[in-house]
Amino acid sequence: MNLGPDDVLTGTSPMFHVAGTILLGISMFLAGSEIVLMSPSGMRNPEMVTNFWRICERYGVTLAFAVPTAIGAISDVPLGGADISSLRGGLTGAASLPVAVREKFEAVTGTRLNEIYGMTEASGIISCNPFEDEGGSGSVGLRFPYTTVTVRRLTDDGSLGDPCDVGEVGVLTVGGPTVSPGYRNKTQNVGTFVDGELNSGDLAYTDADGRVYIAGRSKDLIIRSAHNIDPLMIENALQRHPAVAVAAAVGMPDSYAGELPVCYVQLVPGVAVTEEELRAFAEAEIGERPAWPKEIRIIDAIPMTAVGKIFKPSLREDTVKRTVQKILAERHLTGDVVVAAGGPRGMNVTVTLADSDDNNASQLQEVLNGYLFQATVKN
Amino acid sequence: MTSWLESPLRTLSDVERFESEMPLRQRLPGDSVYDVLVRAAEVHSDRIALTMVMTGDDDEHPRRVSYPELLGLVRQTANLLSGLGGVRPGVAFMLPTLIETHAVLWAAETVGSAVPINFLLQPDHIRGLLEASEAKVLVTLGPHPQLDIWEKSLELQRLMPELTLVRVAPPGTAPVEGVIDYFDAIGDQPADRLVFDSQVTAMMSLPISTPVGRPVSRSLLRTATTAS
């Protein structure tokens, strides 16, 4: 990143997060850079979004850091005459960056947006693209000095195997002095800290120049009849639609395919578009037919974590709840459906039928047993 | 460190050359976060470390803190914390992004270990994190029109009577019995030195947690080994 005493970064991350403390903290102090703390509540404060470019001009910001959703929001704000010639680029991380968001940022600022790849367990940063280098778009760049990255094959029993070849997708592992010695509760180290290496849980590959590309979060993959669908492919496609502010794809339960891809969409304020139009757009953009979203749902706001990562578990719960409610309606049943993450199958569904009998309940139980979630039907 | 500017790393072979020139420890200005701040205050004595923007309006006059001023705030805060939590205490904080948050975080790492808490979590969940990290002190935000950090802190104090509460609140806020006022208390502390023996290795426990459910894990970070 080549940070120095001439650099000024936007401090947009909360200070209970690794980005707000290590990158936008001790790294800046090592380099003698300045952090502009963007209000006590960061980019959750709408003034920070609308005034972003003016703040950049006034304090001579050289690197604009924000999580991808916030980068998307500021890229929708016109410069409005702000002189941002001090800016040498943008930095983002903590979640996957949709291609369209990068394109929008780069078009607005005329500078490059680089992705940082990192994890708390590796003290924040694992890799990033150098700003001085033109290549590497779409990658998370080169490993940081003294940090090692190895993409490993998964063996049949699910453990980590030999390193992959260039271009071959595997699980990314990290080593070096920035990797934590482990969790405080050592029982949680199993599977994460393996032989001195950190298992990131991310799928990745490298190119011939040693750049790292993240192919998806292994647990976020949508698995449709054993066909692995990367949600990013769907999200990138929908983010290219001008009416779409945020897109989040998850698997919806299906008794035949296991999961089917669906996509939740939050629109740019004041713009109208139908779910049907978005579906046609997505199908034209996505080459891989099994990845075409079965449903697109426009919702007021995509749920976010405190750091601004899309919070997919609540979307997954919503797909499960809607699926079960649909089954009830088809069988002319009414009842209360409660969905909670957890349990051996990842999702627990409890249906309490109203005005029904044991026969209906046991038939419904049988139908629900055909799904990947755990179901309990009560009468 | 300024030599990094003269030879930016562009390729993997640049990275490898950089590693072969010297070991990481030699590139770092000391053993701890405190050493980094001491060195920054010397080398970048005229530089601004932190600027606190509240609105971003053109007529705003934000508070700006230089590197030497930041070091002073960290020393005062560390001196205060060293008297509250015993030897190498765990210091938790529930604060939005403020200059004081930086002072508390780096001071906590200077006296013991820092436990940053996501204040959007519920008190029961936070209690679990405080117990697992063995935090003795909780630095928190006073009453606020939009944030319920203060209410959560009082609930935590009720659940964990042994927890020492330090409150960051605007000067003039009415005192509360059994709660230490941050600004009053650091005013009594020297800014030019540490008053305790700082044989420290900086450690930070970052509770890794989701907005719902239980904490899944927490890690110890050797922050002093993180290069920018």
Chai-1 contact restraints between the chains, C-beta under 6 A:
chainA,res_idxA,chainB,res_idxB,connection_type,confidence,min_distance_angstrom,max_distance_angstrom,comment,restraint_id
A,N2,B,P8,contact,1.0,0.0,6.0,A-B,restraint_1
A,L3,B,S228,contact,1.0,0.0,6.0,A-B,restraint_2
A,G4,B,L5,contact,1.0,0.0,6.0,A-B,restraint_3
A,P5,B,H44,contact,1.0,0.0,6.0,A-B,restraint_4
A,P5,B,R47,contact,1.0,0.0,6.0,A-B,restraint_5
A,M15,B,T97,contact,1.0,0.0,6.0,A-B,restraint_6
A,M15,B,T101,contact,1.0,0.0,6.0,A-B,restraint_7
A,F16,B,P116,contact,1.0,0.0,6.0,A-B,restraint_8
A,F16,B,I117,contact,1.0,0.0,6.0,A-B,restraint_9
A,F16,B,N118,contact,1.0,0.0,6.0,A-B,restraint_10
A,V18,B,L206,contact,1.0,0.0,6.0,A-B,restraint_11
A,I22,B,T226,contact,1.0,0.0,6.0,A-B,restraint_12
A,I26,B,V33,contact,1.0,0.0,6.0,A-B,restraint_13
A,I26,B,T223,contact,1.0,0.0,6.0,A-B,restraint_14
A,S27,B,S228,contact,1.0,0.0,6.0,A-B,restraint_15
A,F29,B,V36,contact,1.0,0.0,6.0,A-B,restraint_16
A,F29,B,A40,contact,1.0,0.0,6.0,A-B,restraint_17
A,L30,B,V36,contact,1.0,0.0,6.0,A-B,restraint_18
A,L30,B,S228,contact,1.0,0.0,6.0,A-B,restraint_19
A,A31,B,S228,contact,1.0,0.0,6.0,A-B,restraint_20
A,G32,B,A40,contact,1.0,0.0,6.0,A-B,restraint_21
A,G32,B,H44,contact,1.0,0.0,6.0,A-B,restraint_22
A,G32,B,R47,contact,1.0,0.0,6.0,A-B,restraint_23
A,E34,B,I48,contact,1.0,0.0,6.0,A-B,restraint_24
A,I35,B,L50,contact,1.0,0.0,6.0,A-B,restraint_25
A,V36,B,T51,contact,1.0,0.0,6.0,A-B,restraint_26
A,V36,B,V53,contact,1.0,0.0,6.0,A-B,restraint_27
A,L37,B,M52,contact,1.0,0.0,6.0,A-B,restraint_28
A,L37,B,T97,contact,1.0,0.0,6.0,A-B,restraint_29
A,M38,B,V53,contact,1.0,0.0,6.0,A-B,restraint_30
A,S39,B,M54,contact,1.0,0.0,6.0,A-B,restraint_31
A,P40,B,P96,contact,1.0,0.0,6.0,A-B,restraint_32
A,P40,B,T97,contact,1.0,0.0,6.0,A-B,restraint_33
A,P40,B,L98,contact,1.0,0.0,6.0,A-B,restraint_34
A,S41,B,P96,contact,1.0,0.0,6.0,A-B,restraint_35
A,G42,B,T97,contact,1.0,0.0,6.0,A-B,restraint_36
A,E47,B,T55,contact,1.0,0.0,6.0,A-B,restraint_37
A,E47,B,G56,contact,1.0,0.0,6.0,A-B,restraint_38
A,N51,B,G56,contact,1.0,0.0,6.0,A-B,restraint_39
A,I55,B,V53,contact,1.0,0.0,6.0,A-B,restraint_40
A,I55,B,G56,contact,1.0,0.0,6.0,A-B,restraint_41
A,Y59,B,T51,contact,1.0,0.0,6.0,A-B,restraint_42
A,T120,B,L206,contact,1.0,0.0,6.0,A-B,restraint_43
A,T120,B,I208,contact,1.0,0.0,6.0,A-B,restraint_44
A,E121,B,S219,contact,1.0,0.0,6.0,A-B,restraint_45
A,S123,B,L221,contact,1.0,0.0,6.0,A-B,restraint_46
A,S123,B,T226,contact,1.0,0.0,6.0,A-B,restraint_47
A,P130,B,L9,contact,1.0,0.0,6.0,A-B,restraint_48
A,P130,B,R10,contact,1.0,0.0,6.0,A-B,restraint_49
A,E132,B,P8,contact,1.0,0.0,6.0,A-B,restraint_50
A,E132,B,R10,contact,1.0,0.0,6.0,A-B,restraint_51
A,D133,B,R10,contact,1.0,0.0,6.0,A-B,restraint_52
A,L142,B,L12,contact,1.0,0.0,6.0,A-B,restraint_53
A,L142,B,V15,contact,1.0,0.0,6.0,A-B,restraint_54
A,P145,B,V15,contact,1.0,0.0,6.0,A-B,restraint_55
A,P145,B,F18,contact,1.0,0.0,6.0,A-B,restraint_56
A,P145,B,E19,contact,1.0,0.0,6.0,A-B,restraint_57
A,Y146,B,E19,contact,1.0,0.0,6.0,A-B,restraint_58
A,Y146,B,L24,contact,1.0,0.0,6.0,A-B,restraint_59
A,P177,B,L24,contact,1.0,0.0,6.0,A-B,restraint_60
A,P177,B,T225,contact,1.0,0.0,6.0,A-B,restraint_61
A,T178,B,T225,contact,1.0,0.0,6.0,A-B,restraint_62
A,T178,B,T226,contact,1.0,0.0,6.0,A-B,restraint_63
A,S180,B,S219,contact,1.0,0.0,6.0,A-B,restraint_64
A,S180,B,L220,contact,1.0,0.0,6.0,A-B,restraint_65
A,S180,B,L221,contact,1.0,0.0,6.0,A-B,restraint_66
A,Y183,B,S217,contact,1.0,0.0,6.0,A-B,restraint_67
A,Y183,B,S219,contact,1.0,0.0,6.0,A-B,restraint_68
A,R184,B,R218,contact,1.0,0.0,6.0,A-B,restraint_69
A,Q188,B,S217,contact,1.0,0.0,6.0,A-B,restraint_70
A,G210,B,L12,contact,1.0,0.0,6.0,A-B,restraint_71
A,T305,B,P211,contact,1.0,0.0,6.0,A-B,restraint_72
A,A306,B,N118,contact,1.0,0.0,6.0,A-B,restraint_73
A,A306,B,L120,contact,1.0,0.0,6.0,A-B,restraint_74
